[in-house]
Amino acid sequence: MKLSCALILSVVVVPLALAESPRVVLTPLRGNVYVAEDYFYSKENSVVFVGENSVTVVGATWAPETAKLLAAEIDKITSKPITEVIDTNYHPDRAGGNAYFKSIGAKIISTKLTSDLLTAHWEEMVAYVQKGFPNYPALPLVLPDTTFDEDFELQGGSVKAIYLGPSHTPDGIFVFFPREKVLYGNCILKEQLGNLDFANLAEYPKTLEKLKRLNLGFTTIVAGHWSPIHGPELIDRYLQLLAARQR
């Protein structure tokens, strides 16, 4: 398999010295949903859901260091414990923080497909990140504690993970917050086309069309990279980017 820099992230890799100052910023979005912007390595966006008794993190961030910083930001807004972290795909920007979250007692959750891909490709992914970012740590594989064969729900149905088929990666999921009418687009939806070395270009548009047909009623999409906040029109915009690439 060809390895690529945005690799995982779907963004253009730049030398760390040129990147923004490493930090994690947590911003309220709507209701119980917060957006986490991680400025380490290449910028990525995750989501935090503060439930009645506990916190669910959607996207484990790049590394234990970034996960620790995110946890510190969460501590500023709630005393509730982080009990669940979703790996939204098998790439390091979504699963690199697993070890830290496990160390504070959180369970790592994913689909079985993501867990299988982590097992098969983690060392490759870490090695490639280190080509672009030499100071990226040689992280050992930390697998999810709980896996699901299909879609799953957490926080009493307030957090819904949805798998609709291959897209940016074979395993990427969307996460829907029905009360807030927010969809986390993961690496699948973003304002630029990004890197497609891991994408299934035949299935990607079909997966997005399936998402549209679900008629979930979300009014906001949180993109996985670049600027985080978009409307539902981001889906058609990305479909247009994919179509233009095929011409």
PyRosetta script that sets phi, psi and omega in degrees:
from pyrosetta import init, pose_from_sequence

init()
pose = pose_from_sequence("MKLSCALILSVVVVPLALAESPRVVLTPLRGNVYVAEDYFYSKENSVVFVGENSVTVVGATWAPETAKLLAAEIDKITSKPITEVIDTNYHPDRAGGNAYFKSIGAKIISTKLTSDLLTAHWEEMVAYVQKGFPNYPALPLVLPDTTFDEDFELQGGSVKAIYLGPSHTPDGIFVFFPREKVLYGNCILKEQLGNLDFANLAEYPKTLEKLKRLNLGFTTIVAGHWSPIHGPELIDRYLQLLAARQR")
pose.set_psi(1, 133.3)
pose.set_omega(1, 178.5)
pose.set_phi(2, -71.4)
pose.set_psi(2, 131.8)
pose.set_omega(2, 178.4)
pose.set_phi(3, -96.6)
pose.set_psi(3, 148.1)
pose.set_omega(3, -175.6)
pose.set_phi(4, -141.7)
pose.set_psi(4, 157.2)
pose.set_omega(4, -173.5)
pose.set_phi(5, -71.3)
pose.set_psi(5, -59.8)
pose.set_omega(5, -176.5)
pose.set_phi(6, -65.6)
pose.set_psi(6, -2.2)
pose.set_omega(6, 159.5)
pose.set_phi(7, 28.7)
pose.set_psi(7, -102.1)
pose.set_omega(7, -171.3)
pose.set_phi(8, -82.9)
pose.set_psi(8, -40.2)
pose.set_omega(8, -167.4)
pose.set_phi(9, -90.8)
pose.set_psi(9, -20.1)
pose.set_omega(9, 179.1)
pose.set_phi(10, 74.0)
pose.set_psi(10, 21.3)
pose.set_omega(10, 176.5)
pose.set_phi(11, -128.2)
pose.set_psi(11, 166.7)
pose.set_omega(11, -178.2)
pose.set_phi(12, -78.2)
pose.set_psi(12, 128.2)
pose.set_omega(12, -179.6)
pose.set_phi(13, -80.1)
pose.set_psi(13, 135.1)
pose.set_omega(13, 175.7)
pose.set_phi(14, -125.4)
pose.set_psi(14, 158.1)
pose.set_omega(14, 178.0)
pose.set_phi(15, -56.6)
pose.set_psi(15, 143.8)
pose.set_omega(15, -177.2)
pose.set_phi(16, -57.8)
pose.set_psi(16, -33.4)
pose.set_omega(16, -178.8)
pose.set_phi(17, -63.5)
pose.set_psi(17, -23.5)
pose.set_omega(17, -179.4)
pose.set_phi(18, -95.1)
pose.set_psi(18, -8.1)
pose.set_omega(18, -178.2)
pose.set_phi(19, -75.3)
pose.set_psi(19, 165.2)
pose.set_omega(19, 178.0)
pose.set_phi(20, -67.9)
pose.set_psi(20, 160.0)
pose.set_omega(20, -179.9)
pose.set_phi(21, -56.8)
pose.set_psi(21, 129.4)
pose.set_omega(21, -178.3)
pose.set_phi(22, -58.9)
pose.set_psi(22, 125.7)
pose.set_omega(22, 177.8)
pose.set_phi(23, -166.8)
pose.set_psi(23, 163.3)
pose.set_omega(23, 173.7)
pose.set_phi(24, -124.4)
pose.set_psi(24, 127.7)
pose.set_omega(24, -177.7)
pose.set_phi(25, -116.8)
pose.set_psi(25, 128.8)
pose.set_omega(25, 179.7)
pose.set_phi(26, -113.8)
pose.set_psi(26, 123.4)
pose.set_omega(26, -174.2)
pose.set_phi(27, -128.4)
pose.set_psi(27, 132.6)
pose.set_omega(27, 176.5)
pose.set_phi(28, -65.2)
pose.set_psi(28, 138.6)
pose.set_omega(28, 177.9)
pose.set_phi(29, -108.3)
pose.set_psi(29, -66.8)
pose.set_omega(29, -179.3)
pose.set_phi(30, -160.8)
pose.set_psi(30, 135.1)
pose.set_omega(30, 178.2)
pose.set_phi(31, 57.7)
pose.set_psi(31, -122.5)
pose.set_omega(31, -177.5)
pose.set_phi(32, -93.6)
pose.set_psi(32, 6.4)
pose.set_omega(32, -174.1)
pose.set_phi(33, -101.1)
pose.set_psi(33, 131.9)
pose.set_omega(33, 176.5)
pose.set_phi(34, -123.9)
pose.set_psi(34, 149.4)
pose.set_omega(34, 176.2)
pose.set_phi(35, -102.9)
pose.set_psi(35, 129.5)
pose.set_omega(35, 176.1)
pose.set_phi(36, -107.1)
pose.set_psi(36, 120.9)
pose.set_omega(36, 177.4)
pose.set_phi(37, -107.7)
pose.set_psi(37, 119.0)
pose.set_omega(37, -174.3)
pose.set_phi(38, -105.6)
pose.set_psi(38, 115.0)
pose.set_omega(38, -174.6)
pose.set_phi(39, -99.8)
pose.set_psi(39, 19.1)
pose.set_omega(39, 174.3)
pose.set_phi(40, -83.1)
pose.set_psi(40, 148.5)
pose.set_omega(40, 174.4)
pose.set_phi(41, 56.2)
pose.set_psi(41, -100.5)
pose.set_omega(41, 170.1)
pose.set_phi(42, -119.8)
pose.set_psi(42, 139.3)
pose.set_omega(42, -170.7)
pose.set_phi(43, -60.6)
pose.set_psi(43, 134.1)
pose.set_omega(43, 173.1)
pose.set_phi(44, -136.6)
pose.set_psi(44, 156.3)
pose.set_omega(44, -178.4)
pose.set_phi(45, -117.3)
pose.set_psi(45, 130.4)
pose.set_omega(45, 175.2)
pose.set_phi(46, -120.0)
pose.set_psi(46, -179.2)
pose.set_omega(46, -178.7)
pose.set_phi(47, -133.5)
pose.set_psi(47, 145.2)
pose.set_omega(47, 176.4)
pose.set_phi(48, -122.1)
pose.set_psi(48, 132.4)
pose.set_omega(48, 176.6)
pose.set_phi(49, -116.1)
pose.set_psi(49, 121.4)
pose.set_omega(49, 178.5)
pose.set_phi(50, -97.4)
pose.set_psi(50, 104.9)
pose.set_omega(50, -177.9)
pose.set_phi(51, -87.0)
pose.set_psi(51, -172.2)
pose.set_omega(51, -177.3)
pose.set_phi(52, -63.1)
pose.set_psi(52, -39.0)
pose.set_omega(52, -176.5)
pose.set_phi(53, -122.7)
pose.set_psi(53, -12.3)
pose.set_omega(53, -173.7)
pose.set_phi(54, -156.5)
pose.set_psi(54, 172.9)
pose.set_omega(54, -177.0)
pose.set_phi(55, -114.5)
pose.set_psi(55, 136.6)
pose.set_omega(55, 172.9)
pose.set_phi(56, -112.4)
pose.set_psi(56, 127.4)
pose.set_omega(56, 176.4)
pose.set_phi(57, -101.8)
pose.set_psi(57, 130.0)
pose.set_omega(57, -178.4)
pose.set_phi(58, -108.4)
pose.set_psi(58, 101.1)
pose.set_omega(58, -173.8)
pose.set_phi(59, 101.9)
pose.set_psi(59, 114.2)
pose.set_omega(59, -171.2)
pose.set_phi(60, -79.5)
pose.set_psi(60, -0.6)
pose.set_omega(60, -177.6)
pose.set_phi(61, 69.1)
pose.set_psi(61, -179.8)
pose.set_omega(61, -167.8)
pose.set_phi(62, -67.0)
pose.set_psi(62, -39.3)
pose.set_omega(62, -167.1)
pose.set_phi(63, -160.7)
pose.set_psi(63, 167.1)
pose.set_omega(63, 175.7)
pose.set_phi(64, -53.8)
pose.set_psi(64, -35.7)
pose.set_omega(64, 179.7)
pose.set_phi(65, -63.1)
pose.set_psi(65, -45.0)
pose.set_omega(65, 179.9)
pose.set_phi(66, -70.6)
pose.set_psi(66, -36.1)
pose.set_omega(66, 177.1)
pose.set_phi(67, -62.7)
pose.set_psi(67, -40.6)
pose.set_omega(67, 178.7)
pose.set_phi(68, -63.4)
pose.set_psi(68, -41.1)
pose.set_omega(68, 178.1)
pose.set_phi(69, -65.5)
pose.set_psi(69, -40.4)
pose.set_omega(69, 177.5)
pose.set_phi(70, -63.3)
pose.set_psi(70, -43.2)
pose.set_omega(70, 178.6)
pose.set_phi(71, -59.6)
pose.set_psi(71, -38.1)
pose.set_omega(71, 178.4)
pose.set_phi(72, -64.9)
pose.set_psi(72, -37.9)
pose.set_omega(72, 177.0)
pose.set_phi(73, -67.5)
pose.set_psi(73, -38.2)
pose.set_omega(73, 177.7)
pose.set_phi(74, -64.1)
pose.set_psi(74, -38.7)
pose.set_omega(74, 178.5)
pose.set_phi(75, -60.2)
pose.set_psi(75, -24.9)
pose.set_omega(75, -179.6)
pose.set_phi(76, -74.6)
pose.set_psi(76, -21.4)
pose.set_omega(76, -175.8)
pose.set_phi(77, -108.9)
pose.set_psi(77, -16.2)
pose.set_omega(77, -179.2)
pose.set_phi(78, -158.3)
pose.set_psi(78, 151.2)
pose.set_omega(78, 174.1)
pose.set_phi(79, -94.4)
pose.set_psi(79, -0.5)
pose.set_omega(79, -179.4)
pose.set_phi(80, -71.0)
pose.set_psi(80, 144.5)
pose.set_omega(80, -176.5)
pose.set_phi(81, -77.1)
pose.set_psi(81, 150.8)
pose.set_omega(81, 170.2)
pose.set_phi(82, -80.7)
pose.set_psi(82, 113.1)
pose.set_omega(82, -176.2)
pose.set_phi(83, -110.1)
pose.set_psi(83, -16.6)
pose.set_omega(83, -175.7)
pose.set_phi(84, -142.5)
pose.set_psi(84, 138.9)
pose.set_omega(84, 175.1)
pose.set_phi(85, -133.6)
pose.set_psi(85, 126.6)
pose.set_omega(85, -179.6)
pose.set_phi(86, -97.6)
pose.set_psi(86, 123.7)
pose.set_omega(86, 168.1)
pose.set_phi(87, -82.7)
pose.set_psi(87, 110.5)
pose.set_omega(87, -173.7)
pose.set_phi(88, -84.9)
pose.set_psi(88, -14.0)
pose.set_omega(88, 163.9)
pose.set_phi(89, -159.7)
pose.set_psi(89, -176.7)
pose.set_omega(89, -170.8)
pose.set_phi(90, -91.2)
pose.set_psi(90, 4.7)
pose.set_omega(90, -176.3)
pose.set_phi(91, -85.4)
pose.set_psi(91, 155.4)
pose.set_omega(91, -173.9)
pose.set_phi(92, -59.3)
pose.set_psi(92, -29.6)
pose.set_omega(92, 179.1)
pose.set_phi(93, -71.1)
pose.set_psi(93, -11.8)
pose.set_omega(93, 178.5)
pose.set_phi(94, -111.5)
pose.set_psi(94, -12.8)
pose.set_omega(94, -175.7)
pose.set_phi(95, -134.2)
pose.set_psi(95, -1.8)
pose.set_omega(95, -176.0)
pose.set_phi(96, -65.5)
pose.set_psi(96, -25.0)
pose.set_omega(96, -179.1)
pose.set_phi(97, -87.2)
pose.set_psi(97, 5.8)
pose.set_omega(97, -175.0)
pose.set_phi(98, -53.4)
pose.set_psi(98, -43.6)
pose.set_omega(98, -174.6)
pose.set_phi(99, -61.4)
pose.set_psi(99, -43.1)
pose.set_omega(99, 179.9)
pose.set_phi(100, -64.9)
pose.set_psi(100, -47.1)
pose.set_omega(100, -177.8)
pose.set_phi(101, -61.6)
pose.set_psi(101, -38.4)
pose.set_omega(101, 175.7)
pose.set_phi(102, -62.6)
pose.set_psi(102, -37.0)
pose.set_omega(102, -176.8)
pose.set_phi(103, -65.6)
pose.set_psi(103, -22.0)
pose.set_omega(103, 178.3)
pose.set_phi(104, -100.8)
pose.set_psi(104, 10.8)
pose.set_omega(104, 172.5)
pose.set_phi(105, 95.4)
pose.set_psi(105, 5.6)
pose.set_omega(105, 178.6)
pose.set_phi(106, -80.6)
pose.set_psi(106, 148.5)
pose.set_omega(106, 173.4)
pose.set_phi(107, -91.6)
pose.set_psi(107, 136.4)
pose.set_omega(107, 175.8)
pose.set_phi(108, -91.5)
pose.set_psi(108, 131.4)
pose.set_omega(108, -173.7)
pose.set_phi(109, -127.7)
pose.set_psi(109, 140.9)
pose.set_omega(109, 176.9)
pose.set_phi(110, -159.9)
pose.set_psi(110, 177.5)
pose.set_omega(110, 167.1)
pose.set_phi(111, -75.3)
pose.set_psi(111, 161.6)
pose.set_omega(111, 176.0)
pose.set_phi(112, -63.9)
pose.set_psi(112, -35.3)
pose.set_omega(112, 178.7)
pose.set_phi(113, -60.1)
pose.set_psi(113, -45.1)
pose.set_omega(113, 178.1)
pose.set_phi(114, -61.9)
pose.set_psi(114, -44.0)
pose.set_omega(114, 179.4)
pose.set_phi(115, -61.0)
pose.set_psi(115, -41.8)
pose.set_omega(115, 179.4)
pose.set_phi(116, -64.5)
pose.set_psi(116, -40.5)
pose.set_omega(116, 179.8)
pose.set_phi(117, -69.8)
pose.set_psi(117, -36.4)
pose.set_omega(117, 173.6)
pose.set_phi(118, -58.5)
pose.set_psi(118, -45.6)
pose.set_omega(118, -179.6)
pose.set_phi(119, -61.3)
pose.set_psi(119, -41.5)
pose.set_omega(119, -174.1)
pose.set_phi(120, -79.9)
pose.set_psi(120, -30.1)
pose.set_omega(120, -167.2)
pose.set_phi(121, -127.8)
pose.set_psi(121, 3.6)
pose.set_omega(121, -173.4)
pose.set_phi(122, -58.7)
pose.set_psi(122, -47.5)
pose.set_omega(122, -177.8)
pose.set_phi(123, -61.4)
pose.set_psi(123, -39.0)
pose.set_omega(123, 176.4)
pose.set_phi(124, -60.5)
pose.set_psi(124, -44.1)
pose.set_omega(124, -176.5)
pose.set_phi(125, -65.2)
pose.set_psi(125, -44.5)
pose.set_omega(125, 179.5)
pose.set_phi(126, -63.8)
pose.set_psi(126, -43.5)
pose.set_omega(126, -179.7)
pose.set_phi(127, -61.4)
pose.set_psi(127, -38.7)
pose.set_omega(127, -179.3)
pose.set_phi(128, -71.0)
pose.set_psi(128, -40.3)
pose.set_omega(128, 176.9)
pose.set_phi(129, -57.1)
pose.set_psi(129, -39.3)
pose.set_omega(129, -178.8)
pose.set_phi(130, -66.0)
pose.set_psi(130, -22.5)
pose.set_omega(130, 175.7)
pose.set_phi(131, -67.6)
pose.set_psi(131, -37.3)
pose.set_omega(131, 178.2)
pose.set_phi(132, -86.7)
pose.set_psi(132, -31.7)
pose.set_omega(132, -176.9)
pose.set_phi(133, -131.4)
pose.set_psi(133, 89.5)
pose.set_omega(133, -174.1)
pose.set_phi(134, -58.7)
pose.set_psi(134, -23.7)
pose.set_omega(134, -179.0)
pose.set_phi(135, -90.3)
pose.set_psi(135, 6.2)
pose.set_omega(135, 174.6)
pose.set_phi(136, -67.7)
pose.set_psi(136, 130.6)
pose.set_omega(136, -173.4)
pose.set_phi(137, -68.7)
pose.set_psi(137, 151.7)
pose.set_omega(137, 176.0)
pose.set_phi(138, -79.3)
pose.set_psi(138, 78.4)
pose.set_omega(138, -172.8)
pose.set_phi(139, -75.6)
pose.set_psi(139, 133.3)
pose.set_omega(139, 173.6)
pose.set_phi(140, -73.4)
pose.set_psi(140, 158.9)
pose.set_omega(140, 177.1)
pose.set_phi(141, -67.5)
pose.set_psi(141, 128.4)
pose.set_omega(141, 173.7)
pose.set_phi(142, -125.0)
pose.set_psi(142, 107.8)
pose.set_omega(142, -174.2)
pose.set_phi(143, -83.3)
pose.set_psi(143, 157.5)
pose.set_omega(143, 174.1)
pose.set_phi(144, -59.9)
pose.set_psi(144, 151.2)
pose.set_omega(144, 175.1)
pose.set_phi(145, -82.6)
pose.set_psi(145, -33.1)
pose.set_omega(145, -175.9)
pose.set_phi(146, -131.7)
pose.set_psi(146, 132.7)
pose.set_omega(146, 177.2)
pose.set_phi(147, -127.0)
pose.set_psi(147, 155.4)
pose.set_omega(147, 179.3)
pose.set_phi(148, -126.5)
pose.set_psi(148, 140.7)
pose.set_omega(148, 178.4)
pose.set_phi(149, -72.0)
pose.set_psi(149, -29.7)
pose.set_omega(149, -176.1)
pose.set_phi(150, -134.0)
pose.set_psi(150, -157.6)
pose.set_omega(150, 178.0)
pose.set_phi(151, -58.2)
pose.set_psi(151, 155.1)
pose.set_omega(151, 178.0)
pose.set_phi(152, -146.3)
pose.set_psi(152, 161.7)
pose.set_omega(152, -179.3)
pose.set_phi(153, -126.0)
pose.set_psi(153, 144.3)
pose.set_omega(153, 175.0)
pose.set_phi(154, -128.9)
pose.set_psi(154, 171.0)
pose.set_omega(154, 177.3)
pose.set_phi(155, 52.6)
pose.set_psi(155, 44.6)
pose.set_omega(155, 176.5)
pose.set_phi(156, 62.2)
pose.set_psi(156, 29.8)
pose.set_omega(156, 179.5)
pose.set_phi(157, 93.0)
pose.set_psi(157, -0.5)
pose.set_omega(157, 179.3)
pose.set_phi(158, -78.4)
pose.set_psi(158, -14.8)
pose.set_omega(158, 177.5)
pose.set_phi(159, -128.3)
pose.set_psi(159, 116.4)
pose.set_omega(159, -175.2)
pose.set_phi(160, -120.0)
pose.set_psi(160, 116.1)
pose.set_omega(160, 177.1)
pose.set_phi(161, -91.5)
pose.set_psi(161, 131.4)
pose.set_omega(161, -172.6)
pose.set_phi(162, -129.4)
pose.set_psi(162, 124.1)
pose.set_omega(162, 174.0)
pose.set_phi(163, -109.6)
pose.set_psi(163, 125.1)
pose.set_omega(163, -176.0)
pose.set_phi(164, -119.5)
pose.set_psi(164, 1.7)
pose.set_omega(164, 178.8)
pose.set_phi(165, 128.6)
pose.set_psi(165, 176.0)
pose.set_omega(165, -179.3)
pose.set_phi(166, -62.0)
pose.set_psi(166, 148.8)
pose.set_omega(166, 178.7)
pose.set_phi(167, -154.5)
pose.set_psi(167, -114.1)
pose.set_omega(167, 177.4)
pose.set_phi(168, -61.9)
pose.set_psi(168, -35.5)
pose.set_omega(168, 172.6)
pose.set_phi(169, -133.5)
pose.set_psi(169, 170.0)
pose.set_omega(169, 178.2)
pose.set_phi(170, -65.3)
pose.set_psi(170, -22.9)
pose.set_omega(170, -166.9)
pose.set_phi(171, -117.0)
pose.set_psi(171, -0.6)
pose.set_omega(171, -170.5)
pose.set_phi(172, -60.1)
pose.set_psi(172, 139.5)
pose.set_omega(172, 179.9)
pose.set_phi(173, -116.8)
pose.set_psi(173, 156.8)
pose.set_omega(173, 166.7)
pose.set_phi(174, -96.7)
pose.set_psi(174, 154.2)
pose.set_omega(174, 174.4)
pose.set_phi(175, -128.7)
pose.set_psi(175, 124.5)
pose.set_omega(175, -173.6)
pose.set_phi(176, -112.1)
pose.set_psi(176, 136.2)
pose.set_omega(176, 177.2)
pose.set_phi(177, -114.9)
pose.set_psi(177, 94.8)
pose.set_omega(177, -169.0)
pose.set_phi(178, -63.0)
pose.set_psi(178, -39.2)
pose.set_omega(178, -177.9)
pose.set_phi(179, -67.4)
pose.set_psi(179, -35.9)
pose.set_omega(179, -179.3)
pose.set_phi(180, -87.0)
pose.set_psi(180, -12.4)
pose.set_omega(180, -176.8)
pose.set_phi(181, 58.2)
pose.set_psi(181, 44.7)
pose.set_omega(181, -179.5)
pose.set_phi(182, -119.1)
pose.set_psi(182, 136.6)
pose.set_omega(182, 173.4)
pose.set_phi(183, -116.1)
pose.set_psi(183, 129.2)
pose.set_omega(183, 170.9)
pose.set_phi(184, -88.4)
pose.set_psi(184, 119.4)
pose.set_omega(184, -175.3)
pose.set_phi(185, -85.9)
pose.set_psi(185, -5.8)
pose.set_omega(185, 177.9)
pose.set_phi(186, 58.0)
pose.set_psi(186, -153.4)
pose.set_omega(186, 176.2)
pose.set_phi(187, -77.6)
pose.set_psi(187, -4.6)
pose.set_omega(187, -174.2)
pose.set_phi(188, -74.8)
pose.set_psi(188, -37.1)
pose.set_omega(188, -176.5)
pose.set_phi(189, -120.6)
pose.set_psi(189, 128.6)
pose.set_omega(189, -179.6)
pose.set_phi(190, -163.7)
pose.set_psi(190, 169.9)
pose.set_omega(190, -171.9)
pose.set_phi(191, -80.1)
pose.set_psi(191, -15.9)
pose.set_omega(191, 175.9)
pose.set_phi(192, -120.9)
pose.set_psi(192, 159.2)
pose.set_omega(192, -176.7)
pose.set_phi(193, -61.9)
pose.set_psi(193, -41.5)
pose.set_omega(193, 179.3)
pose.set_phi(194, 73.6)
pose.set_psi(194, -171.6)
pose.set_omega(194, -177.9)
pose.set_phi(195, -82.0)
pose.set_psi(195, 138.7)
pose.set_omega(195, -175.3)
pose.set_phi(196, -120.8)
pose.set_psi(196, 17.4)
pose.set_omega(196, -176.8)
pose.set_phi(197, -62.9)
pose.set_psi(197, -26.6)
pose.set_omega(197, -179.3)
pose.set_phi(198, -102.4)
pose.set_psi(198, 2.4)
pose.set_omega(198, -173.5)
pose.set_phi(199, -84.4)
pose.set_psi(199, 151.2)
pose.set_omega(199, 169.7)
pose.set_phi(200, -98.7)
pose.set_psi(200, 97.6)
pose.set_omega(200, -171.2)
pose.set_phi(201, -70.2)
pose.set_psi(201, -24.2)
pose.set_omega(201, 176.8)
pose.set_phi(202, -73.2)
pose.set_psi(202, -37.3)
pose.set_omega(202, -175.2)
pose.set_phi(203, -91.8)
pose.set_psi(203, -23.4)
pose.set_omega(203, -175.3)
pose.set_phi(204, -52.3)
pose.set_psi(204, -53.7)
pose.set_omega(204, 179.6)
pose.set_phi(205, -62.2)
pose.set_psi(205, -35.4)
pose.set_omega(205, 178.8)
pose.set_phi(206, -63.6)
pose.set_psi(206, -39.8)
pose.set_omega(206, 178.5)
pose.set_phi(207, -63.0)
pose.set_psi(207, -41.9)
pose.set_omega(207, 178.9)
pose.set_phi(208, -68.8)
pose.set_psi(208, -35.0)
pose.set_omega(208, 176.5)
pose.set_phi(209, -66.9)
pose.set_psi(209, -37.0)
pose.set_omega(209, 175.1)
pose.set_phi(210, -60.4)
pose.set_psi(210, -41.7)
pose.set_omega(210, 178.5)
pose.set_phi(211, -59.7)
pose.set_psi(211, -45.1)
pose.set_omega(211, 179.8)
pose.set_phi(212, -61.6)
pose.set_psi(212, -40.1)
pose.set_omega(212, -177.4)
pose.set_phi(213, -69.3)
pose.set_psi(213, -19.7)
pose.set_omega(213, 177.5)
pose.set_phi(214, -66.4)
pose.set_psi(214, -24.9)
pose.set_omega(214, 179.6)
pose.set_phi(215, 50.7)
pose.set_psi(215, 54.2)
pose.set_omega(215, -176.2)
pose.set_phi(216, -70.9)
pose.set_psi(216, -21.4)
pose.set_omega(216, 177.6)
pose.set_phi(217, 83.9)
pose.set_psi(217, 17.7)
pose.set_omega(217, 178.1)
pose.set_phi(218, -72.4)
pose.set_psi(218, 148.1)
pose.set_omega(218, 178.3)
pose.set_phi(219, -109.5)
pose.set_psi(219, -11.7)
pose.set_omega(219, -178.7)
pose.set_phi(220, -136.6)
pose.set_psi(220, 137.8)
pose.set_omega(220, 172.1)
pose.set_phi(221, -115.2)
pose.set_psi(221, 130.2)
pose.set_omega(221, 171.4)
pose.set_phi(222, -96.0)
pose.set_psi(222, 112.6)
pose.set_omega(222, -179.7)
pose.set_phi(223, -77.1)
pose.set_psi(223, 150.8)
pose.set_omega(223, -177.3)
pose.set_phi(224, -76.0)
pose.set_psi(224, -18.7)
pose.set_omega(224, -178.9)
pose.set_phi(225, -145.3)
pose.set_psi(225, 167.0)
pose.set_omega(225, -177.0)
pose.set_phi(226, 58.9)
pose.set_psi(226, -147.9)
pose.set_omega(226, -177.3)
pose.set_phi(227, -67.0)
pose.set_psi(227, 137.5)
pose.set_omega(227, -169.6)
pose.set_phi(228, -82.3)
pose.set_psi(228, -32.3)
pose.set_omega(228, -166.4)
pose.set_phi(229, -102.2)
pose.set_psi(229, 125.7)
pose.set_omega(229, -179.3)
pose.set_phi(230, -144.8)
pose.set_psi(230, 166.3)
pose.set_omega(230, 172.6)
pose.set_phi(231, -92.8)
pose.set_psi(231, 178.9)
pose.set_omega(231, -179.5)
pose.set_phi(232, -60.9)
pose.set_psi(232, -19.6)
pose.set_omega(232, 179.9)
pose.set_phi(233, -64.3)
pose.set_psi(233, -12.3)
pose.set_omega(233, 178.1)
pose.set_phi(234, -59.4)
pose.set_psi(234, -30.8)
pose.set_omega(234, -179.4)
pose.set_phi(235, -63.8)
pose.set_psi(235, -50.9)
pose.set_omega(235, 179.5)
pose.set_phi(236, -64.6)
pose.set_psi(236, -36.0)
pose.set_omega(236, 178.5)
pose.set_phi(237, -61.7)
pose.set_psi(237, -42.1)
pose.set_omega(237, -179.8)
pose.set_phi(238, -71.3)
pose.set_psi(238, -36.6)
pose.set_omega(238, 174.7)
pose.set_phi(239, -59.0)
pose.set_psi(239, -38.9)
pose.set_omega(239, 178.1)
pose.set_phi(240, -66.1)
pose.set_psi(240, -38.9)
pose.set_omega(240, 177.7)
pose.set_phi(241, -63.4)
pose.set_psi(241, -42.2)
pose.set_omega(241, 178.0)
pose.set_phi(242, -64.4)
pose.set_psi(242, -42.7)
pose.set_omega(242, 179.9)
pose.set_phi(243, -63.4)
pose.set_psi(243, -40.6)
pose.set_omega(243, -179.4)
pose.set_phi(244, -64.4)
pose.set_psi(244, -35.3)
pose.set_omega(244, 179.4)
pose.set_phi(245, -66.0)
pose.set_psi(245, -32.4)
pose.set_omega(245, -176.4)
pose.set_phi(246, -77.0)
pose.set_psi(246, -15.1)
pose.set_omega(246, -177.1)
pose.set_phi(247, -72.8)
pose.dump_pdb("model.pdb")
